[in-house]
Amino acid sequence: MLVLTLLAFAIFTAVKPRVFLNPLNLQNIAIAAPEIGLLALAIMLTMLTGGIDLSIVAIANLTAITISSLYTAIGATDAGLAESLAPVIVLVGLAVGAVGGYVNGLLVSRVGITPILATLGTMQIFNGIAITWTGGKTLYGAPAMLTTFGRTVIAGIPALFLVLVAAAIVLAVVINKTALGATIRLQGANPVAARFSGIRTDRTLTSTYVMSGLLAGLAGILFVSRNPTASADYGSSYVLLVIVIAVLGGTNPNGGFGTVLGVILATLTLQIVSSGFNIIRLSSYDYAIAQGAILIIIMVIDQVTSGRRRRTVPKISDALATPTES
């Protein structure tokens, strides 16, 4: 993925160096990447268990709608109070994300519904709640602290991108350095072994989907920070995009393996390609084709290299049959 990221960057730098390397264009890439990257990390996390969460965009939109609605309702009577309660409003929005993830976790772990069907159902429910809540209209208004944060740049790096970096570091530590992370990976790699190892599968799955909901809720907060509006249909194309990013980043859809760094690099790669396509005046349809082509190329390379590795590993039966020297 690192090679692919650098290759994409080099190609568009060579094609349109002045435009592509313009600091404003690079900042736009860094501003657009975080919300997609957080959603891709949420998908990766559930894929590690052998599942998936199709409701993440709906959860993110519910979070954004909650924040905008509460702020507007309180601000209608007392604008100063609304601003002073902004941190509480943001936490309520994040709690909505956690609750959405908890519902998914219960359906998957306790009820036993297949993750793709459970989260497809909750996606429809959350979307329906959002449409009923907003009347199908776009809501306007968000705490000033969020909109100010969305415009903040630290040492030339947008603060929104730093949120993605911080979330990625925390998630990487959880996955690679904690007992919960080990059980999540084992659950995806071998559910039977996980069960006979005494791992509480229900707790592991519920915790995984709650964390996925929190990441989606954080993405919803970034939605509002980038643009002080909220709607039920924002980011409707993100679900397929973040699945592509997660798989492109090396996540095994069957569970057991995935890296946070791979997902971040895949996010940046597709954002670079999107920016480059805009610069050379290619359409969103061309970008969709490029997404699929990049994914297929990576999968072909992965299959070829993994096939070679399997052929070079000696079989146990061959090892036993080979006489040893005295």
Sine and cosine of phi, psi and omega as CSV:
sin_phi,cos_phi,sin_psi,cos_psi,sin_omega,cos_omega
0.00,0.00,-0.60,0.80,0.01,-1.00
-0.89,0.46,-0.67,0.74,0.03,-1.00
-0.89,0.46,-0.69,0.72,-0.01,-1.00
-0.91,0.42,-0.64,0.77,0.03,-1.00
-0.88,0.47,-0.74,0.67,0.00,-1.00
-0.91,0.41,-0.59,0.81,0.01,-1.00
-0.91,0.42,-0.72,0.70,0.02,-1.00
-0.88,0.48,-0.67,0.74,0.00,-1.00
-0.89,0.45,-0.68,0.73,-0.03,-1.00
-0.92,0.39,-0.64,0.77,-0.03,-1.00
-0.88,0.47,-0.77,0.64,-0.06,-1.00
-0.97,0.26,-0.41,0.91,0.12,-0.99
-0.92,0.39,-0.64,0.77,0.01,-1.00
-0.94,0.35,-0.59,0.80,-0.05,-1.00
-0.95,0.30,-0.76,0.64,-0.04,-1.00
-0.70,-0.71,0.95,0.32,-0.12,-0.99
-0.88,0.48,-0.69,0.72,-0.07,-1.00
-0.92,0.40,-0.64,0.77,-0.04,-1.00
-0.98,0.22,-0.74,0.68,-0.10,-1.00
-0.92,0.38,-0.62,0.78,-0.04,-1.00
-1.00,0.05,0.06,1.00,0.08,-1.00
-0.86,0.51,0.77,-0.64,-0.03,-1.00
-0.80,0.60,-0.54,0.84,0.02,-1.00
-0.91,0.40,-0.64,0.76,0.02,-1.00
-0.92,0.39,-0.67,0.75,0.01,-1.00
-0.91,0.42,-0.60,0.80,0.06,-1.00
-0.92,0.39,-0.60,0.80,0.04,-1.00
-0.89,0.46,-0.62,0.79,0.07,-1.00
-0.89,0.46,-0.70,0.72,-0.03,-1.00
-0.94,0.35,-0.43,0.90,0.02,-1.00
-0.99,0.16,-0.60,0.80,-0.05,-1.00
-0.98,0.19,-0.44,0.90,-0.10,-0.99
-0.94,0.35,-0.61,0.79,-0.16,-0.99
-0.85,0.52,-0.73,0.68,-0.06,-1.00
-0.90,0.43,-0.62,0.79,0.04,-1.00
-0.94,0.34,-0.64,0.77,0.01,-1.00
-0.89,0.45,-0.66,0.75,0.03,-1.00
-0.90,0.44,-0.66,0.75,0.02,-1.00
-0.92,0.40,-0.61,0.79,0.04,-1.00
-0.91,0.40,-0.61,0.79,0.07,-1.00
-0.90,0.43,-0.60,0.80,0.04,-1.00
-0.90,0.44,-0.68,0.73,0.04,-1.00
-0.90,0.43,-0.71,0.71,0.00,-1.00
-0.84,0.54,-0.68,0.74,-0.04,-1.00
-0.87,0.49,-0.71,0.71,0.00,-1.00
-0.95,0.30,-0.53,0.85,0.05,-1.00
-0.91,0.42,-0.50,0.87,0.02,-1.00
-0.86,0.52,-0.51,0.86,0.02,-1.00
-1.00,0.04,0.03,1.00,-0.07,-1.00
1.00,0.05,0.19,0.98,-0.01,-1.00
-0.92,-0.38,-0.38,-0.93,0.03,-1.00
-0.25,-0.97,0.39,-0.92,0.02,-1.00
-0.77,-0.64,0.98,-0.19,-0.01,-1.00
-0.99,0.12,-0.10,1.00,-0.10,-1.00
-1.00,-0.09,0.09,1.00,-0.14,-0.99
-0.88,0.47,-0.64,0.77,0.00,-1.00
-0.92,0.38,-0.64,0.76,0.04,-1.00
-0.89,0.45,-0.64,0.77,0.05,-1.00
-0.90,0.43,-0.68,0.73,0.02,-1.00
-0.87,0.49,-0.68,0.73,0.02,-1.00
-0.91,0.41,-0.63,0.78,0.06,-1.00
-0.89,0.46,-0.63,0.78,0.06,-1.00
-0.88,0.48,-0.74,0.67,0.00,-1.00
-0.89,0.46,-0.65,0.76,0.00,-1.00
-0.91,0.41,-0.64,0.77,0.03,-1.00
-0.87,0.49,-0.73,0.68,-0.02,-1.00
-0.89,0.45,-0.75,0.66,-0.02,-1.00
-0.90,0.44,-0.66,0.75,-0.02,-1.00
-0.92,0.40,-0.73,0.68,0.00,-1.00
-0.89,0.46,-0.70,0.71,-0.01,-1.00
-0.89,0.46,-0.70,0.72,-0.02,-1.00
-0.91,0.41,-0.66,0.75,-0.03,-1.00
-0.91,0.42,-0.70,0.71,0.00,-1.00
-0.94,0.33,-0.64,0.77,-0.02,-1.00
-0.92,0.38,-0.37,0.93,0.02,-1.00
-0.91,0.41,-0.44,0.90,0.01,-1.00
-0.97,-0.24,-0.56,0.83,-0.02,-1.00
-0.43,-0.90,0.98,-0.18,-0.05,-1.00
-0.89,0.46,-0.63,0.78,0.00,-1.00
-0.90,0.44,-0.65,0.76,0.03,-1.00
-0.90,0.44,-0.64,0.77,0.00,-1.00
-0.87,0.49,-0.66,0.75,0.01,-1.00
-0.94,0.35,-0.63,0.78,-0.01,-1.00
-0.94,0.35,-0.47,0.88,0.01,-1.00
-1.00,-0.03,0.13,0.99,-0.06,-1.00
-0.81,0.58,-0.71,0.70,0.02,-1.00
-0.87,0.49,-0.61,0.79,0.02,-1.00
-0.92,0.40,-0.66,0.75,0.01,-1.00
-0.88,0.48,-0.67,0.75,0.01,-1.00
-0.90,0.43,-0.66,0.75,0.02,-1.00
-0.90,0.43,-0.59,0.81,0.06,-1.00
-0.89,0.45,-0.68,0.73,0.05,-1.00
-0.87,0.49,-0.67,0.74,0.02,-1.00
-0.91,0.41,-0.58,0.82,0.04,-1.00
-0.90,0.44,-0.57,0.82,0.06,-1.00
-0.87,0.50,-0.66,0.75,0.05,-1.00
-0.89,0.46,-0.68,0.73,0.01,-1.00
-0.90,0.44,-0.65,0.76,0.01,-1.00
-0.91,0.42,-0.67,0.74,0.05,-1.00
-0.86,0.51,-0.67,0.74,0.05,-1.00
-0.91,0.41,-0.60,0.80,0.01,-1.00
-0.90,0.43,-0.64,0.77,0.05,-1.00
-0.87,0.48,-0.71,0.70,0.04,-1.00
-0.87,0.49,-0.68,0.73,0.00,-1.00
-0.88,0.47,-0.65,0.76,0.03,-1.00
-0.90,0.44,-0.69,0.72,-0.02,-1.00
-0.89,0.45,-0.61,0.79,-0.04,-1.00
-0.98,0.18,-0.72,0.70,-0.14,-0.99
-1.00,0.06,-0.64,0.76,-0.08,-1.00
-1.00,-0.06,-0.73,0.68,-0.02,-1.00
-0.98,0.21,-0.53,0.85,0.05,-1.00
1.00,0.02,0.36,0.93,0.03,-1.00
-0.97,0.24,0.63,-0.77,0.05,-1.00
-0.84,0.54,0.74,-0.67,-0.10,-0.99
-0.79,0.62,-0.67,0.74,-0.06,-1.00
-0.91,0.42,-0.57,0.82,0.01,-1.00
-0.98,0.19,-0.64,0.77,0.01,-1.00
-0.88,0.48,-0.74,0.67,-0.06,-1.00
-0.98,0.22,-0.40,0.92,0.14,-0.99
-0.91,0.41,-0.66,0.75,0.03,-1.00
-0.92,0.40,-0.71,0.70,0.00,-1.00
-0.93,0.36,-0.51,0.86,0.08,-1.00
-0.85,0.52,-0.70,0.71,0.02,-1.00
-0.91,0.42,-0.66,0.75,0.01,-1.00
-0.90,0.43,-0.74,0.67,-0.02,-1.00
-0.90,0.44,-0.64,0.77,0.06,-1.00
-0.89,0.46,-0.67,0.74,0.01,-1.00
-0.89,0.45,-0.66,0.75,0.06,-1.00
-0.88,0.48,-0.69,0.73,-0.02,-1.00
-0.90,0.44,-0.67,0.74,0.00,-1.00
-0.92,0.38,-0.68,0.74,0.03,-1.00
-0.90,0.44,-0.67,0.74,-0.01,-1.00
-0.87,0.49,-0.72,0.69,-0.09,-1.00
-1.00,-0.04,-0.15,0.99,-0.09,-1.00
0.93,0.37,0.36,0.93,-0.01,-1.00
0.98,0.21,0.15,0.99,-0.03,-1.00
-0.97,-0.25,0.29,-0.96,0.08,-1.00
-1.00,0.09,0.74,-0.67,0.04,-1.00
-1.00,-0.03,0.60,-0.80,0.00,-1.00
-0.86,-0.50,0.66,-0.75,0.03,-1.00
0.85,-0.53,0.71,-0.71,0.04,-1.00
-0.36,-0.93,0.45,-0.89,0.03,-1.00
-0.82,0.57,0.62,-0.78,-0.02,-1.00
-0.87,0.49,-0.53,0.85,0.00,-1.00
-0.89,0.45,-0.53,0.85,0.03,-1.00
-0.96,0.27,-0.74,0.67,-0.02,-1.00
-0.90,0.43,-0.59,0.80,0.07,-1.00
-0.91,0.42,-0.68,0.73,0.03,-1.00
-0.88,0.47,-0.63,0.78,-0.01,-1.00
-0.90,0.44,-0.39,0.92,0.00,-1.00
-0.99,-0.17,-0.07,1.00,-0.08,-1.00
-0.96,0.28,0.69,-0.73,0.06,-1.00
-0.82,-0.57,0.79,-0.61,-0.01,-1.00
-0.90,-0.44,0.90,-0.43,-0.01,-1.00
0.81,0.58,0.63,0.78,0.02,-1.00
0.99,0.14,-0.03,1.00,-0.02,-1.00
-0.94,-0.33,0.81,-0.59,0.03,-1.00
-0.85,0.52,0.66,-0.75,-0.01,-1.00
-0.87,0.49,-0.51,0.86,0.01,-1.00
-0.88,0.48,-0.62,0.79,0.01,-1.00
-0.93,0.37,-0.57,0.82,0.03,-1.00
-0.91,0.41,-0.51,0.86,0.08,-1.00
-0.89,0.45,-0.69,0.72,0.04,-1.00
-0.88,0.48,-0.70,0.71,0.00,-1.00
-0.88,0.48,-0.71,0.71,-0.01,-1.00
-0.90,0.44,-0.70,0.71,0.01,-1.00
-0.89,0.45,-0.62,0.78,0.01,-1.00
-0.91,0.42,-0.65,0.76,0.01,-1.00
-0.90,0.43,-0.72,0.70,0.00,-1.00
-0.88,0.48,-0.70,0.71,-0.02,-1.00
-0.91,0.41,-0.63,0.78,0.02,-1.00
-0.89,0.46,-0.65,0.76,0.04,-1.00
-0.90,0.43,-0.69,0.72,0.00,-1.00
-0.87,0.49,-0.71,0.70,-0.07,-1.00
-0.94,0.33,-0.66,0.75,-0.16,-0.99
-0.99,-0.16,-0.31,0.95,-0.14,-0.99
-0.84,-0.54,0.04,1.00,-0.04,-1.00
-0.85,-0.53,0.32,-0.95,0.04,-1.00
-0.90,0.43,-0.60,0.80,0.03,-1.00
-0.88,0.48,-0.69,0.73,0.02,-1.00
-0.88,0.48,-0.65,0.76,0.02,-1.00
-0.90,0.43,-0.65,0.76,0.01,-1.00
-0.94,0.35,-0.56,0.83,0.05,-1.00
-0.89,0.45,-0.72,0.69,-0.01,-1.00
-0.92,0.39,-0.64,0.77,0.02,-1.00
-0.92,0.39,-0.60,0.80,0.03,-1.00
-0.86,0.51,-0.65,0.76,0.01,-1.00
-0.98,0.22,-0.60,0.80,-0.06,-1.00
-0.95,0.31,-0.66,0.76,-0.04,-1.00
-0.41,-0.91,1.00,0.03,-0.03,-1.00
-0.85,0.52,-0.58,0.81,-0.01,-1.00
-0.92,0.40,-0.73,0.69,0.03,-1.00
-0.89,0.46,-0.60,0.80,0.03,-1.00
-0.88,0.47,-0.68,0.73,-0.02,-1.00
-0.92,0.39,-0.68,0.73,-0.02,-1.00
-0.98,0.22,-0.19,0.98,0.08,-1.00
-1.00,0.10,-0.01,1.00,0.02,-1.00
1.00,0.04,0.18,0.98,0.00,-1.00
-0.97,0.25,0.73,-0.68,0.07,-1.00
-0.97,0.25,1.00,-0.08,-0.06,-1.00
-0.85,0.52,-0.64,0.76,-0.04,-1.00
-0.90,0.45,-0.67,0.75,0.02,-1.00
-0.92,0.40,-0.66,0.75,-0.01,-1.00
-0.88,0.47,-0.74,0.67,-0.03,-1.00
-0.92,0.40,-0.67,0.74,0.01,-1.00
-0.88,0.47,-0.71,0.71,0.02,-1.00
-0.88,0.48,-0.64,0.77,0.00,-1.00
-0.89,0.47,-0.73,0.68,-0.04,-1.00
-0.95,0.30,-0.48,0.88,0.11,-0.99
-0.91,0.41,-0.70,0.71,0.04,-1.00
-0.89,0.45,-0.61,0.79,0.07,-1.00
-0.88,0.47,-0.68,0.74,0.05,-1.00
-0.90,0.44,-0.62,0.78,0.05,-1.00
-0.90,0.43,-0.66,0.75,0.05,-1.00
-0.90,0.43,-0.65,0.76,0.05,-1.00
-0.91,0.41,-0.64,0.76,0.05,-1.00
-0.89,0.46,-0.64,0.77,0.05,-1.00
-0.90,0.44,-0.62,0.79,0.08,-1.00
-0.89,0.46,-0.62,0.78,0.05,-1.00
-0.89,0.46,-0.61,0.79,0.06,-1.00
-0.90,0.44,-0.62,0.79,0.05,-1.00
-0.93,0.36,-0.53,0.85,0.10,-1.00
-0.80,0.60,-0.78,0.62,-0.07,-1.00
-0.94,0.35,-0.56,0.83,-0.01,-1.00
-0.92,0.39,-0.62,0.78,-0.01,-1.00
-0.95,0.32,-0.62,0.79,-0.06,-1.00
-0.52,-0.86,0.90,-0.43,-0.12,-0.99
-0.94,0.33,0.83,0.56,0.06,-1.00
-0.68,-0.73,0.27,-0.96,0.06,-1.00
-0.51,-0.86,0.64,-0.77,0.03,-1.00
-0.48,-0.88,0.28,-0.96,-0.06,-1.00
-0.97,0.25,-0.37,0.93,-0.11,-0.99
-0.94,-0.34,0.23,0.97,0.01,-1.00
-0.92,0.38,0.67,-0.74,0.06,-1.00
0.91,0.41,0.54,0.84,-0.06,-1.00
-0.89,0.46,-0.39,0.92,0.00,-1.00
-1.00,-0.03,0.01,1.00,-0.10,-1.00
-0.95,0.32,-0.46,0.89,-0.10,-1.00
-0.86,0.51,-0.80,0.61,0.01,-1.00
-0.91,0.41,-0.61,0.79,-0.02,-1.00
-0.88,0.48,-0.72,0.69,-0.06,-1.00
-0.96,0.29,-0.46,0.89,0.11,-0.99
-0.91,0.42,-0.70,0.72,0.06,-1.00
-0.86,0.52,-0.69,0.72,-0.02,-1.00
-0.89,0.45,-0.70,0.72,-0.02,-1.00
-0.88,0.47,-0.72,0.70,0.00,-1.00
-0.94,0.35,-0.65,0.76,0.04,-1.00
-0.88,0.48,-0.54,0.84,0.00,-1.00
-0.98,0.20,0.06,1.00,0.09,-1.00
0.98,-0.18,0.12,0.99,0.02,-1.00
-0.96,0.27,0.75,-0.66,0.04,-1.00
-0.99,0.16,0.90,-0.44,-0.01,-1.00
-0.87,0.50,-0.37,0.93,0.02,-1.00
-1.00,0.08,-0.09,1.00,0.07,-1.00
0.98,-0.19,0.30,-0.95,0.13,-0.99
0.99,-0.15,-0.43,0.90,-0.05,-1.00
-0.58,-0.82,0.65,-0.76,0.07,-1.00
0.05,-1.00,0.52,-0.85,0.00,-1.00
-0.83,-0.56,0.63,-0.78,0.04,-1.00
-0.91,0.42,-0.68,0.74,-0.01,-1.00
-0.87,0.49,-0.66,0.75,0.02,-1.00
-0.87,0.50,-0.66,0.75,0.00,-1.00
-0.92,0.39,-0.66,0.75,0.02,-1.00
-0.89,0.45,-0.69,0.72,0.01,-1.00
-0.90,0.43,-0.63,0.77,0.03,-1.00
-0.90,0.43,-0.63,0.77,0.05,-1.00
-0.87,0.49,-0.74,0.68,-0.01,-1.00
-0.91,0.42,-0.62,0.78,0.00,-1.00
-0.87,0.50,-0.75,0.66,-0.03,-1.00
-0.94,0.35,-0.52,0.86,0.08,-1.00
-0.94,0.35,-0.60,0.80,0.07,-1.00
-0.90,0.44,-0.70,0.72,0.02,-1.00
-0.89,0.45,-0.68,0.74,0.02,-1.00
-0.88,0.48,-0.72,0.69,0.02,-1.00
-0.89,0.45,-0.68,0.73,0.01,-1.00
-0.89,0.46,-0.65,0.76,0.02,-1.00
-0.91,0.42,-0.61,0.79,0.06,-1.00
-0.90,0.44,-0.63,0.78,-0.02,-1.00
-0.91,0.41,-0.65,0.76,-0.02,-1.00
-1.00,-0.05,0.23,0.97,0.15,-0.99
0.91,0.41,0.61,0.79,0.13,-0.99
-1.00,-0.06,0.44,-0.90,-0.12,-0.99
-0.99,0.10,0.15,-0.99,0.06,-1.00
-0.91,0.42,-0.44,0.90,0.04,-1.00
-0.93,0.37,-0.63,0.78,0.06,-1.00
-0.90,0.44,-0.61,0.79,0.03,-1.00
-0.90,0.43,-0.64,0.77,0.03,-1.00
-0.89,0.46,-0.64,0.77,0.05,-1.00
-0.89,0.45,-0.67,0.75,-0.01,-1.00
-0.90,0.45,-0.63,0.78,0.05,-1.00
-0.84,0.54,-0.77,0.64,-0.01,-1.00
-0.90,0.45,-0.66,0.75,-0.02,-1.00
-0.90,0.43,-0.69,0.72,0.01,-1.00
-0.88,0.47,-0.69,0.72,-0.01,-1.00
-0.88,0.47,-0.72,0.70,-0.03,-1.00
-0.91,0.42,-0.67,0.74,0.01,-1.00
-0.87,0.50,-0.71,0.70,0.01,-1.00
-0.90,0.44,-0.65,0.76,-0.01,-1.00
-0.92,0.40,-0.63,0.78,0.03,-1.00
-0.90,0.44,-0.72,0.70,0.02,-1.00
-0.87,0.50,-0.68,0.74,-0.01,-1.00
-0.90,0.44,-0.67,0.74,0.00,-1.00
-0.91,0.40,-0.65,0.76,-0.01,-1.00
-0.91,0.42,-0.73,0.68,-0.03,-1.00
-0.93,0.38,-0.62,0.78,0.02,-1.00
-0.93,0.36,-0.55,0.83,0.07,-1.00
-0.90,0.43,-0.63,0.77,0.04,-1.00
-0.91,0.41,-0.64,0.77,0.02,-1.00
-0.89,0.46,-0.65,0.76,0.00,-1.00
-0.90,0.43,-0.58,0.81,-0.02,-1.00
-0.95,0.30,-0.47,0.88,-0.03,-1.00
-1.00,0.07,-0.24,0.97,0.03,-1.00
-0.99,0.14,0.85,-0.53,-0.04,-1.00
-0.92,0.39,0.61,-0.79,0.03,-1.00
-0.97,0.26,0.53,-0.85,0.01,-1.00
-0.87,0.49,-0.63,0.78,-0.02,-1.00
-0.90,0.43,-0.61,0.80,0.02,-1.00
-0.92,0.39,-0.63,0.78,0.00,-1.00
-0.89,0.45,-0.65,0.76,0.00,-1.00
-0.94,0.35,-0.50,0.87,-0.04,-1.00
-0.98,0.17,-0.31,0.95,-0.04,-1.00
-0.98,0.21,0.85,-0.53,-0.01,-1.00
-0.93,0.36,0.62,-0.79,0.02,-1.00
-1.00,-0.04,0.51,-0.86,0.03,-1.00
-0.98,0.21,0.63,-0.78,0.02,-1.00
-0.99,0.15,0.00,0.00,0.00,0.00
